[in-house]
């Protein structure tokens, strides 16, 4: 944005949209090129996958024409997926250097992709185990573990230079505490002895009650507690937990940036006690959030079975199709679990995997027909 506004001034929108489309097309092309190289997919299959991958540009999300960070993260994610598949198929860990650079940029752009690191550690760990070369190449695992540290440090340095505070971006715990506040009870104020914590809890809980946004009030009218939470997330988190929190600290004389930092710190201190106090209810809400990320309970079970199917057959046969399934489902589960833990699982955060089921079906079908031809001849 800074580059485009500096070069084009107020007329930055059209050049930016053109650039976004170009980046997305490149990401999709890179991704499909390697799929075709590995699986020799028929042209019709490639066209179908291509259309599905490009679909978010023109429906619902409008990635190309809307000015969103997703216009960058989506193609970068597709490139990382392709490179990870290359690494897994060829068992060549040098691809991890490229993956790490792109993942560094991806996490700085959208923090949800921290979720890919545990999945990558499992994949790299398996390759090291298979090669029996852990002692020789352990530094690849160290590289992955270092990425969150490097992104955090880079973010802190940027904030120090621009805003004068050596801190991470200050909305993390404000999001995490939304579901604990939603399921909280009025008596939970007794969990806190610090005056700021007690005052803030009372401020937020009272506001939620007055707006009829607590889980207890929702249950009394027989609505699904998760769907109510998802539909009203902005009212719970943005309009109350965040806005009222900023007002509270600004009334104490802090400026906007200082208020953000103080509020995030306060929420980080309160979130664990609230979760522990209402753990059974919280875990049920988390589970519903996770299932919603996949679409439904049936779809959640389907992808879980697909993951198990991929892992079992990969260990048994080591075929590339099963490596593809393992990577796709591992990444999907990791992303959706992190989203469900932190925020509501709306399409904006999970559309990155809309192509998985279609691509898997097409590749499996393609493999089936390839195997049938030699039998016929």
N, C-alpha and C positions, 0 to 999 in steps of 0.2 A: 504494500500500500504506500509506504513511504517513497519507494522508488518511483512508482507511477504518478503519485501526486506531485513529486518534485519535478518530473519530466513534463507531464501533461497538464499540471495545474487542475483547474476545475473540470477539465475535459478528460479526466482519467478513466471514466467508467467504461467506455467502448474499448480502448486499448487493453484494459484489464480483463474484460470479458473475453476478448480474442485470445489473450495470453492464457487464461484459465482453460479455455477449450483446447488450446494447443497442448498444454501440459497434460490434461486428462486423456486426450487422444494418444499422446506419446506413452503414457502409463499403460493404457489398455493394449496398445500395439506391442509394447515390450512383453507384457504378460502373456498375450496370445501367441506371440512368436515362439516363446519357449515351450508353451503347451503343445504347439504344433510340432515343434522339433522333437520333443520327448515321446509324444503319443501318436504322431502322424495322423492327426484328426482330419477327417474328411472336410472339404471346404464348406459344405452346408453346416456342419457342426460348428466350425469356427465362426461362421457368420452369425449363427444363433447365439453363441456365447458372447460375441462382440456386441450384438444388439442389447443383450441383457446387461453387460458391463457398462454400456453407454447410456442405458435407460435413465439412471439417476440424474443425468444432465438435463433431461427434458420433462420429467414428471416428478411430482411431489417435492423433491429436493431442489430441482433446478440448479444443479451444481455449477453449470457453466455460466448462466446469466446472473445468478445471485452472488453477491460478494460475501463469501463464507470461507472459513478456514478449511472446510471439507473439500473445497475445490483443489486444494493442495494436498491434503492428507490422503484422499482417495487414490489418486494415481501413485503417490509415493508408497502407499501400502501395497498396491498391486505389484510394483517393482520389487519391493521387499519380499513379497510372497514368491515371485518368480525366482529371485536369487536364492531364497531358502530352499525351494524345490531343486534348483541346480546343485546347491551344496549337498542336499540329501541324496539325490540321484547319483552324483559323481563321487560322493563322500570326500569332497574337497573342501577343507575348512578355510582355505584362503578367501573364499567368497564372503566369509564373515567380516572381513575388513570393509567391503562395500556395504554390506548389510548394516554394520555398526554405524557408519557415517550417516546413512539414510535414516536409521532408527533414531539417531541423535536429533536430527532435524524434525522427524515425525513427532517425537515426544515433546520437543519444545513447542511445536505447533498445537498438538492436542495430547494432553497428559494421559488420556485413556490408553494409549498404546504402550504404556509401561507394562501392560498385561502381556505383551508379546515376549517379554524377556524370560519369564519362567518356561514358556513353551519352547523357546529357542535353546534354553539351557538343557531341557530334556533331550532335544534333537541332537545338539552338539555332544552332550554326555553320552548318548547312545553311539554316535560315530566314534568317539574316543574309546569307548568300551569295546566296540567291534574291532577297532584297529589295535587294541591293547597298547595304546600310546598316550595314556593319561599323563604320565610323568613328562613326556616329551612335549606335549601340546596343551598342557593345562592352562596356559596363558590365554587360550581362546575363551575359556570359561571366565577367567578374570576380566577379560575385555567386556563380556556381556554384563557382568556384575558392576563394572565401573561406569557403564552408560548412565544409570540413574544418578550416580554421584556427579558425573560431569554435567548432565543437564541441569541438575539442581544448582551446581556451582555457577554455571553460565547464566542461569536465570537470576541468581543472587547478584552477580556482578553487573548485569544489565540494570537491575532495579537500583543498585547502588549508584551507578553512573547517571541514570535518568531521573530517579526519584529521591536519591540520597539515603536509601535504606537497604542494607545487605540482607534481604529476605526473599523467600519464594513468593510467587503470586498468592494473594491472600484470600482466595475463595474456597480453598480445598475443604476445610472442616465446616464451613458454612453449609456446603452441600451435604456432607456426611451426616451432620446432626439433624437434617430435615426429618428423616424417618424416626429417629429417637424422640424428637419433639412431638411428632404426629401421634405416636403411641403412648406418650407419657401420661401420667396421672398427676392430679393437683398435689398430692402428697409427696411427689418426687422432689419437691423443693428442699425437703429435709436431707437429701443426699449432699447438699452443698453447705459449707460453712463460710466460705468467702463471700463478702458482702456484694461484690460485683456479680458473682455467679447467681446468688439468690435474687438480686434485683432483676438481672437479665432473664432468668427463668420465669419469674413472675410476670415480667413485661410481655414475653413471647407467649406464654401459656394463656394468659388472660386475653390477649389479642386473638389467639386461635379459638378460644372458647366463644368469644363474642361473635366471631365470624362463622362459628359452627364448623370448624375445620379440624377438630380432634377425632381420633379413631373412635373413641367412646361414643361421641355424638353421632357419628356415622353409623355405627352398629345399631343404634336405637331406631334408625329408619330403614334398617335391613338392606343396606347397599354393600357391594363388595368392597372390603376395606382397601385392597390394593388399587383397584380401578379408581376409587375415589381419591386416593393419594396421588396417583399418576395425573389425573385430570386437574387436580388442584395444587400440583407441585409448585408452580410459580407463585401462587398466593401464599403458600406455606413458607417456602424458602426465600424467594426474592422479595416479596412484599412485606414479610414480617421478620423472619430470622435475620435477613440481611439489612433491609432498609431501617427497621426499628433499632437494630444493633448499631448501625452507623449514626443514627440520630442520638442514641444514648451516649456514645463516646464524643460526638461533636458537641453535645451539650456540656460535656466536661472540659471543653476547650481544645480538643484534638482536631487537627486538620483532616482532610479526607483520607489521605494516605495513611496517616497515623491511626485513624479510626479503623481502616481496613485491617491493618496489622493487629491492632488490639483485639478486634472482634474475632479474627481467625484464631488468635492465641486463646481467647476465652472459650471459644467453641471446642478447641482441641482438648481443653482441660475438662470439659463437661460431657463430651460424647461417650466416653467409656463408662462412666458411672450410670448414665441413662440407659445404655445398651444392657449392661449387667443387671440393672434393676428390672428390666422388662424383656429379658433375653428370649423367652419362649415366644412371646408375641413378635419380637423383632425378627427372629429366625424364620417364622412363618411368613412374615411380610417380605423378607429377603428372598425366600423360596418362590413366592408368587411373582416377585419382580424378575427373578431369573427365568422362570417359565415363560413370562410375558416377553422376555427378550427373544425367545425362540418362536413365539407366536401363540403357543398353547402347550398344555401338558403332553399331548400326543406328539407334537413336533419336537418337544424337548426329549422325549423318549426315543423318537426316531433318530435324532442326531447323536444321542448317547449310544444307541445301537450301532449307528454308522461308525462312530469312533471305535467301538469295541471290535466291529467287523474289520475295520482297517488295520488296527493293531494286531489282531489275531492272524490275519492273512499276510501282513507284512513280515511278522516274525517267521511265519511258515514258508513263505515263498520269496520274500524280498523284492517283489515286483514294484515297478515305479507307480502303477496306479494306486497301490495301497499306501505308498509314501505320500502321494498327493492327498489321499483321503485323510491320513493322519495329520498332516500339516494343516489342512483346511479346517478340520474339526477341532484340533487342539487350539489353533488361533481363535476360532469362533467361541469355544467354551471359555478361554482365558479372557477375551474381551467382554463377553456378556456377563461373566461373573464379577468382573471389576465394576462394570456399569451398574449392575444390580446392587453392589455393595455401597456405591457412592451416590447414585442419582436414580431417577426414574428411567426405565428402559424404553424410551420412545425411539421411533425409527431413525431419528437423526444420528443416534450413536451406534446403531447396529446394521445400517444398510450396507456396510462394507462387505457383508457376506451374502448378499442376495443372490449372487451368481453361483454359490457353492453347490447347491442341490442340482441345478441345471447342468453345470459343467461336469459334475460327478456322473450323472446319468448319461450324458453324451459320451464321455470317455469310456465308461463301462460298456456302453452299446458299441462304440467303435472297436474296443478290444474284443468283444464277442464276435463281431463280423470278421475281424482280421483272423481270428482263430478258426472260424468256420470255413474260410476260403481254402486253406490247405487240405482240409478233410474232403471237400468236394472234389478237388483236383486229384 
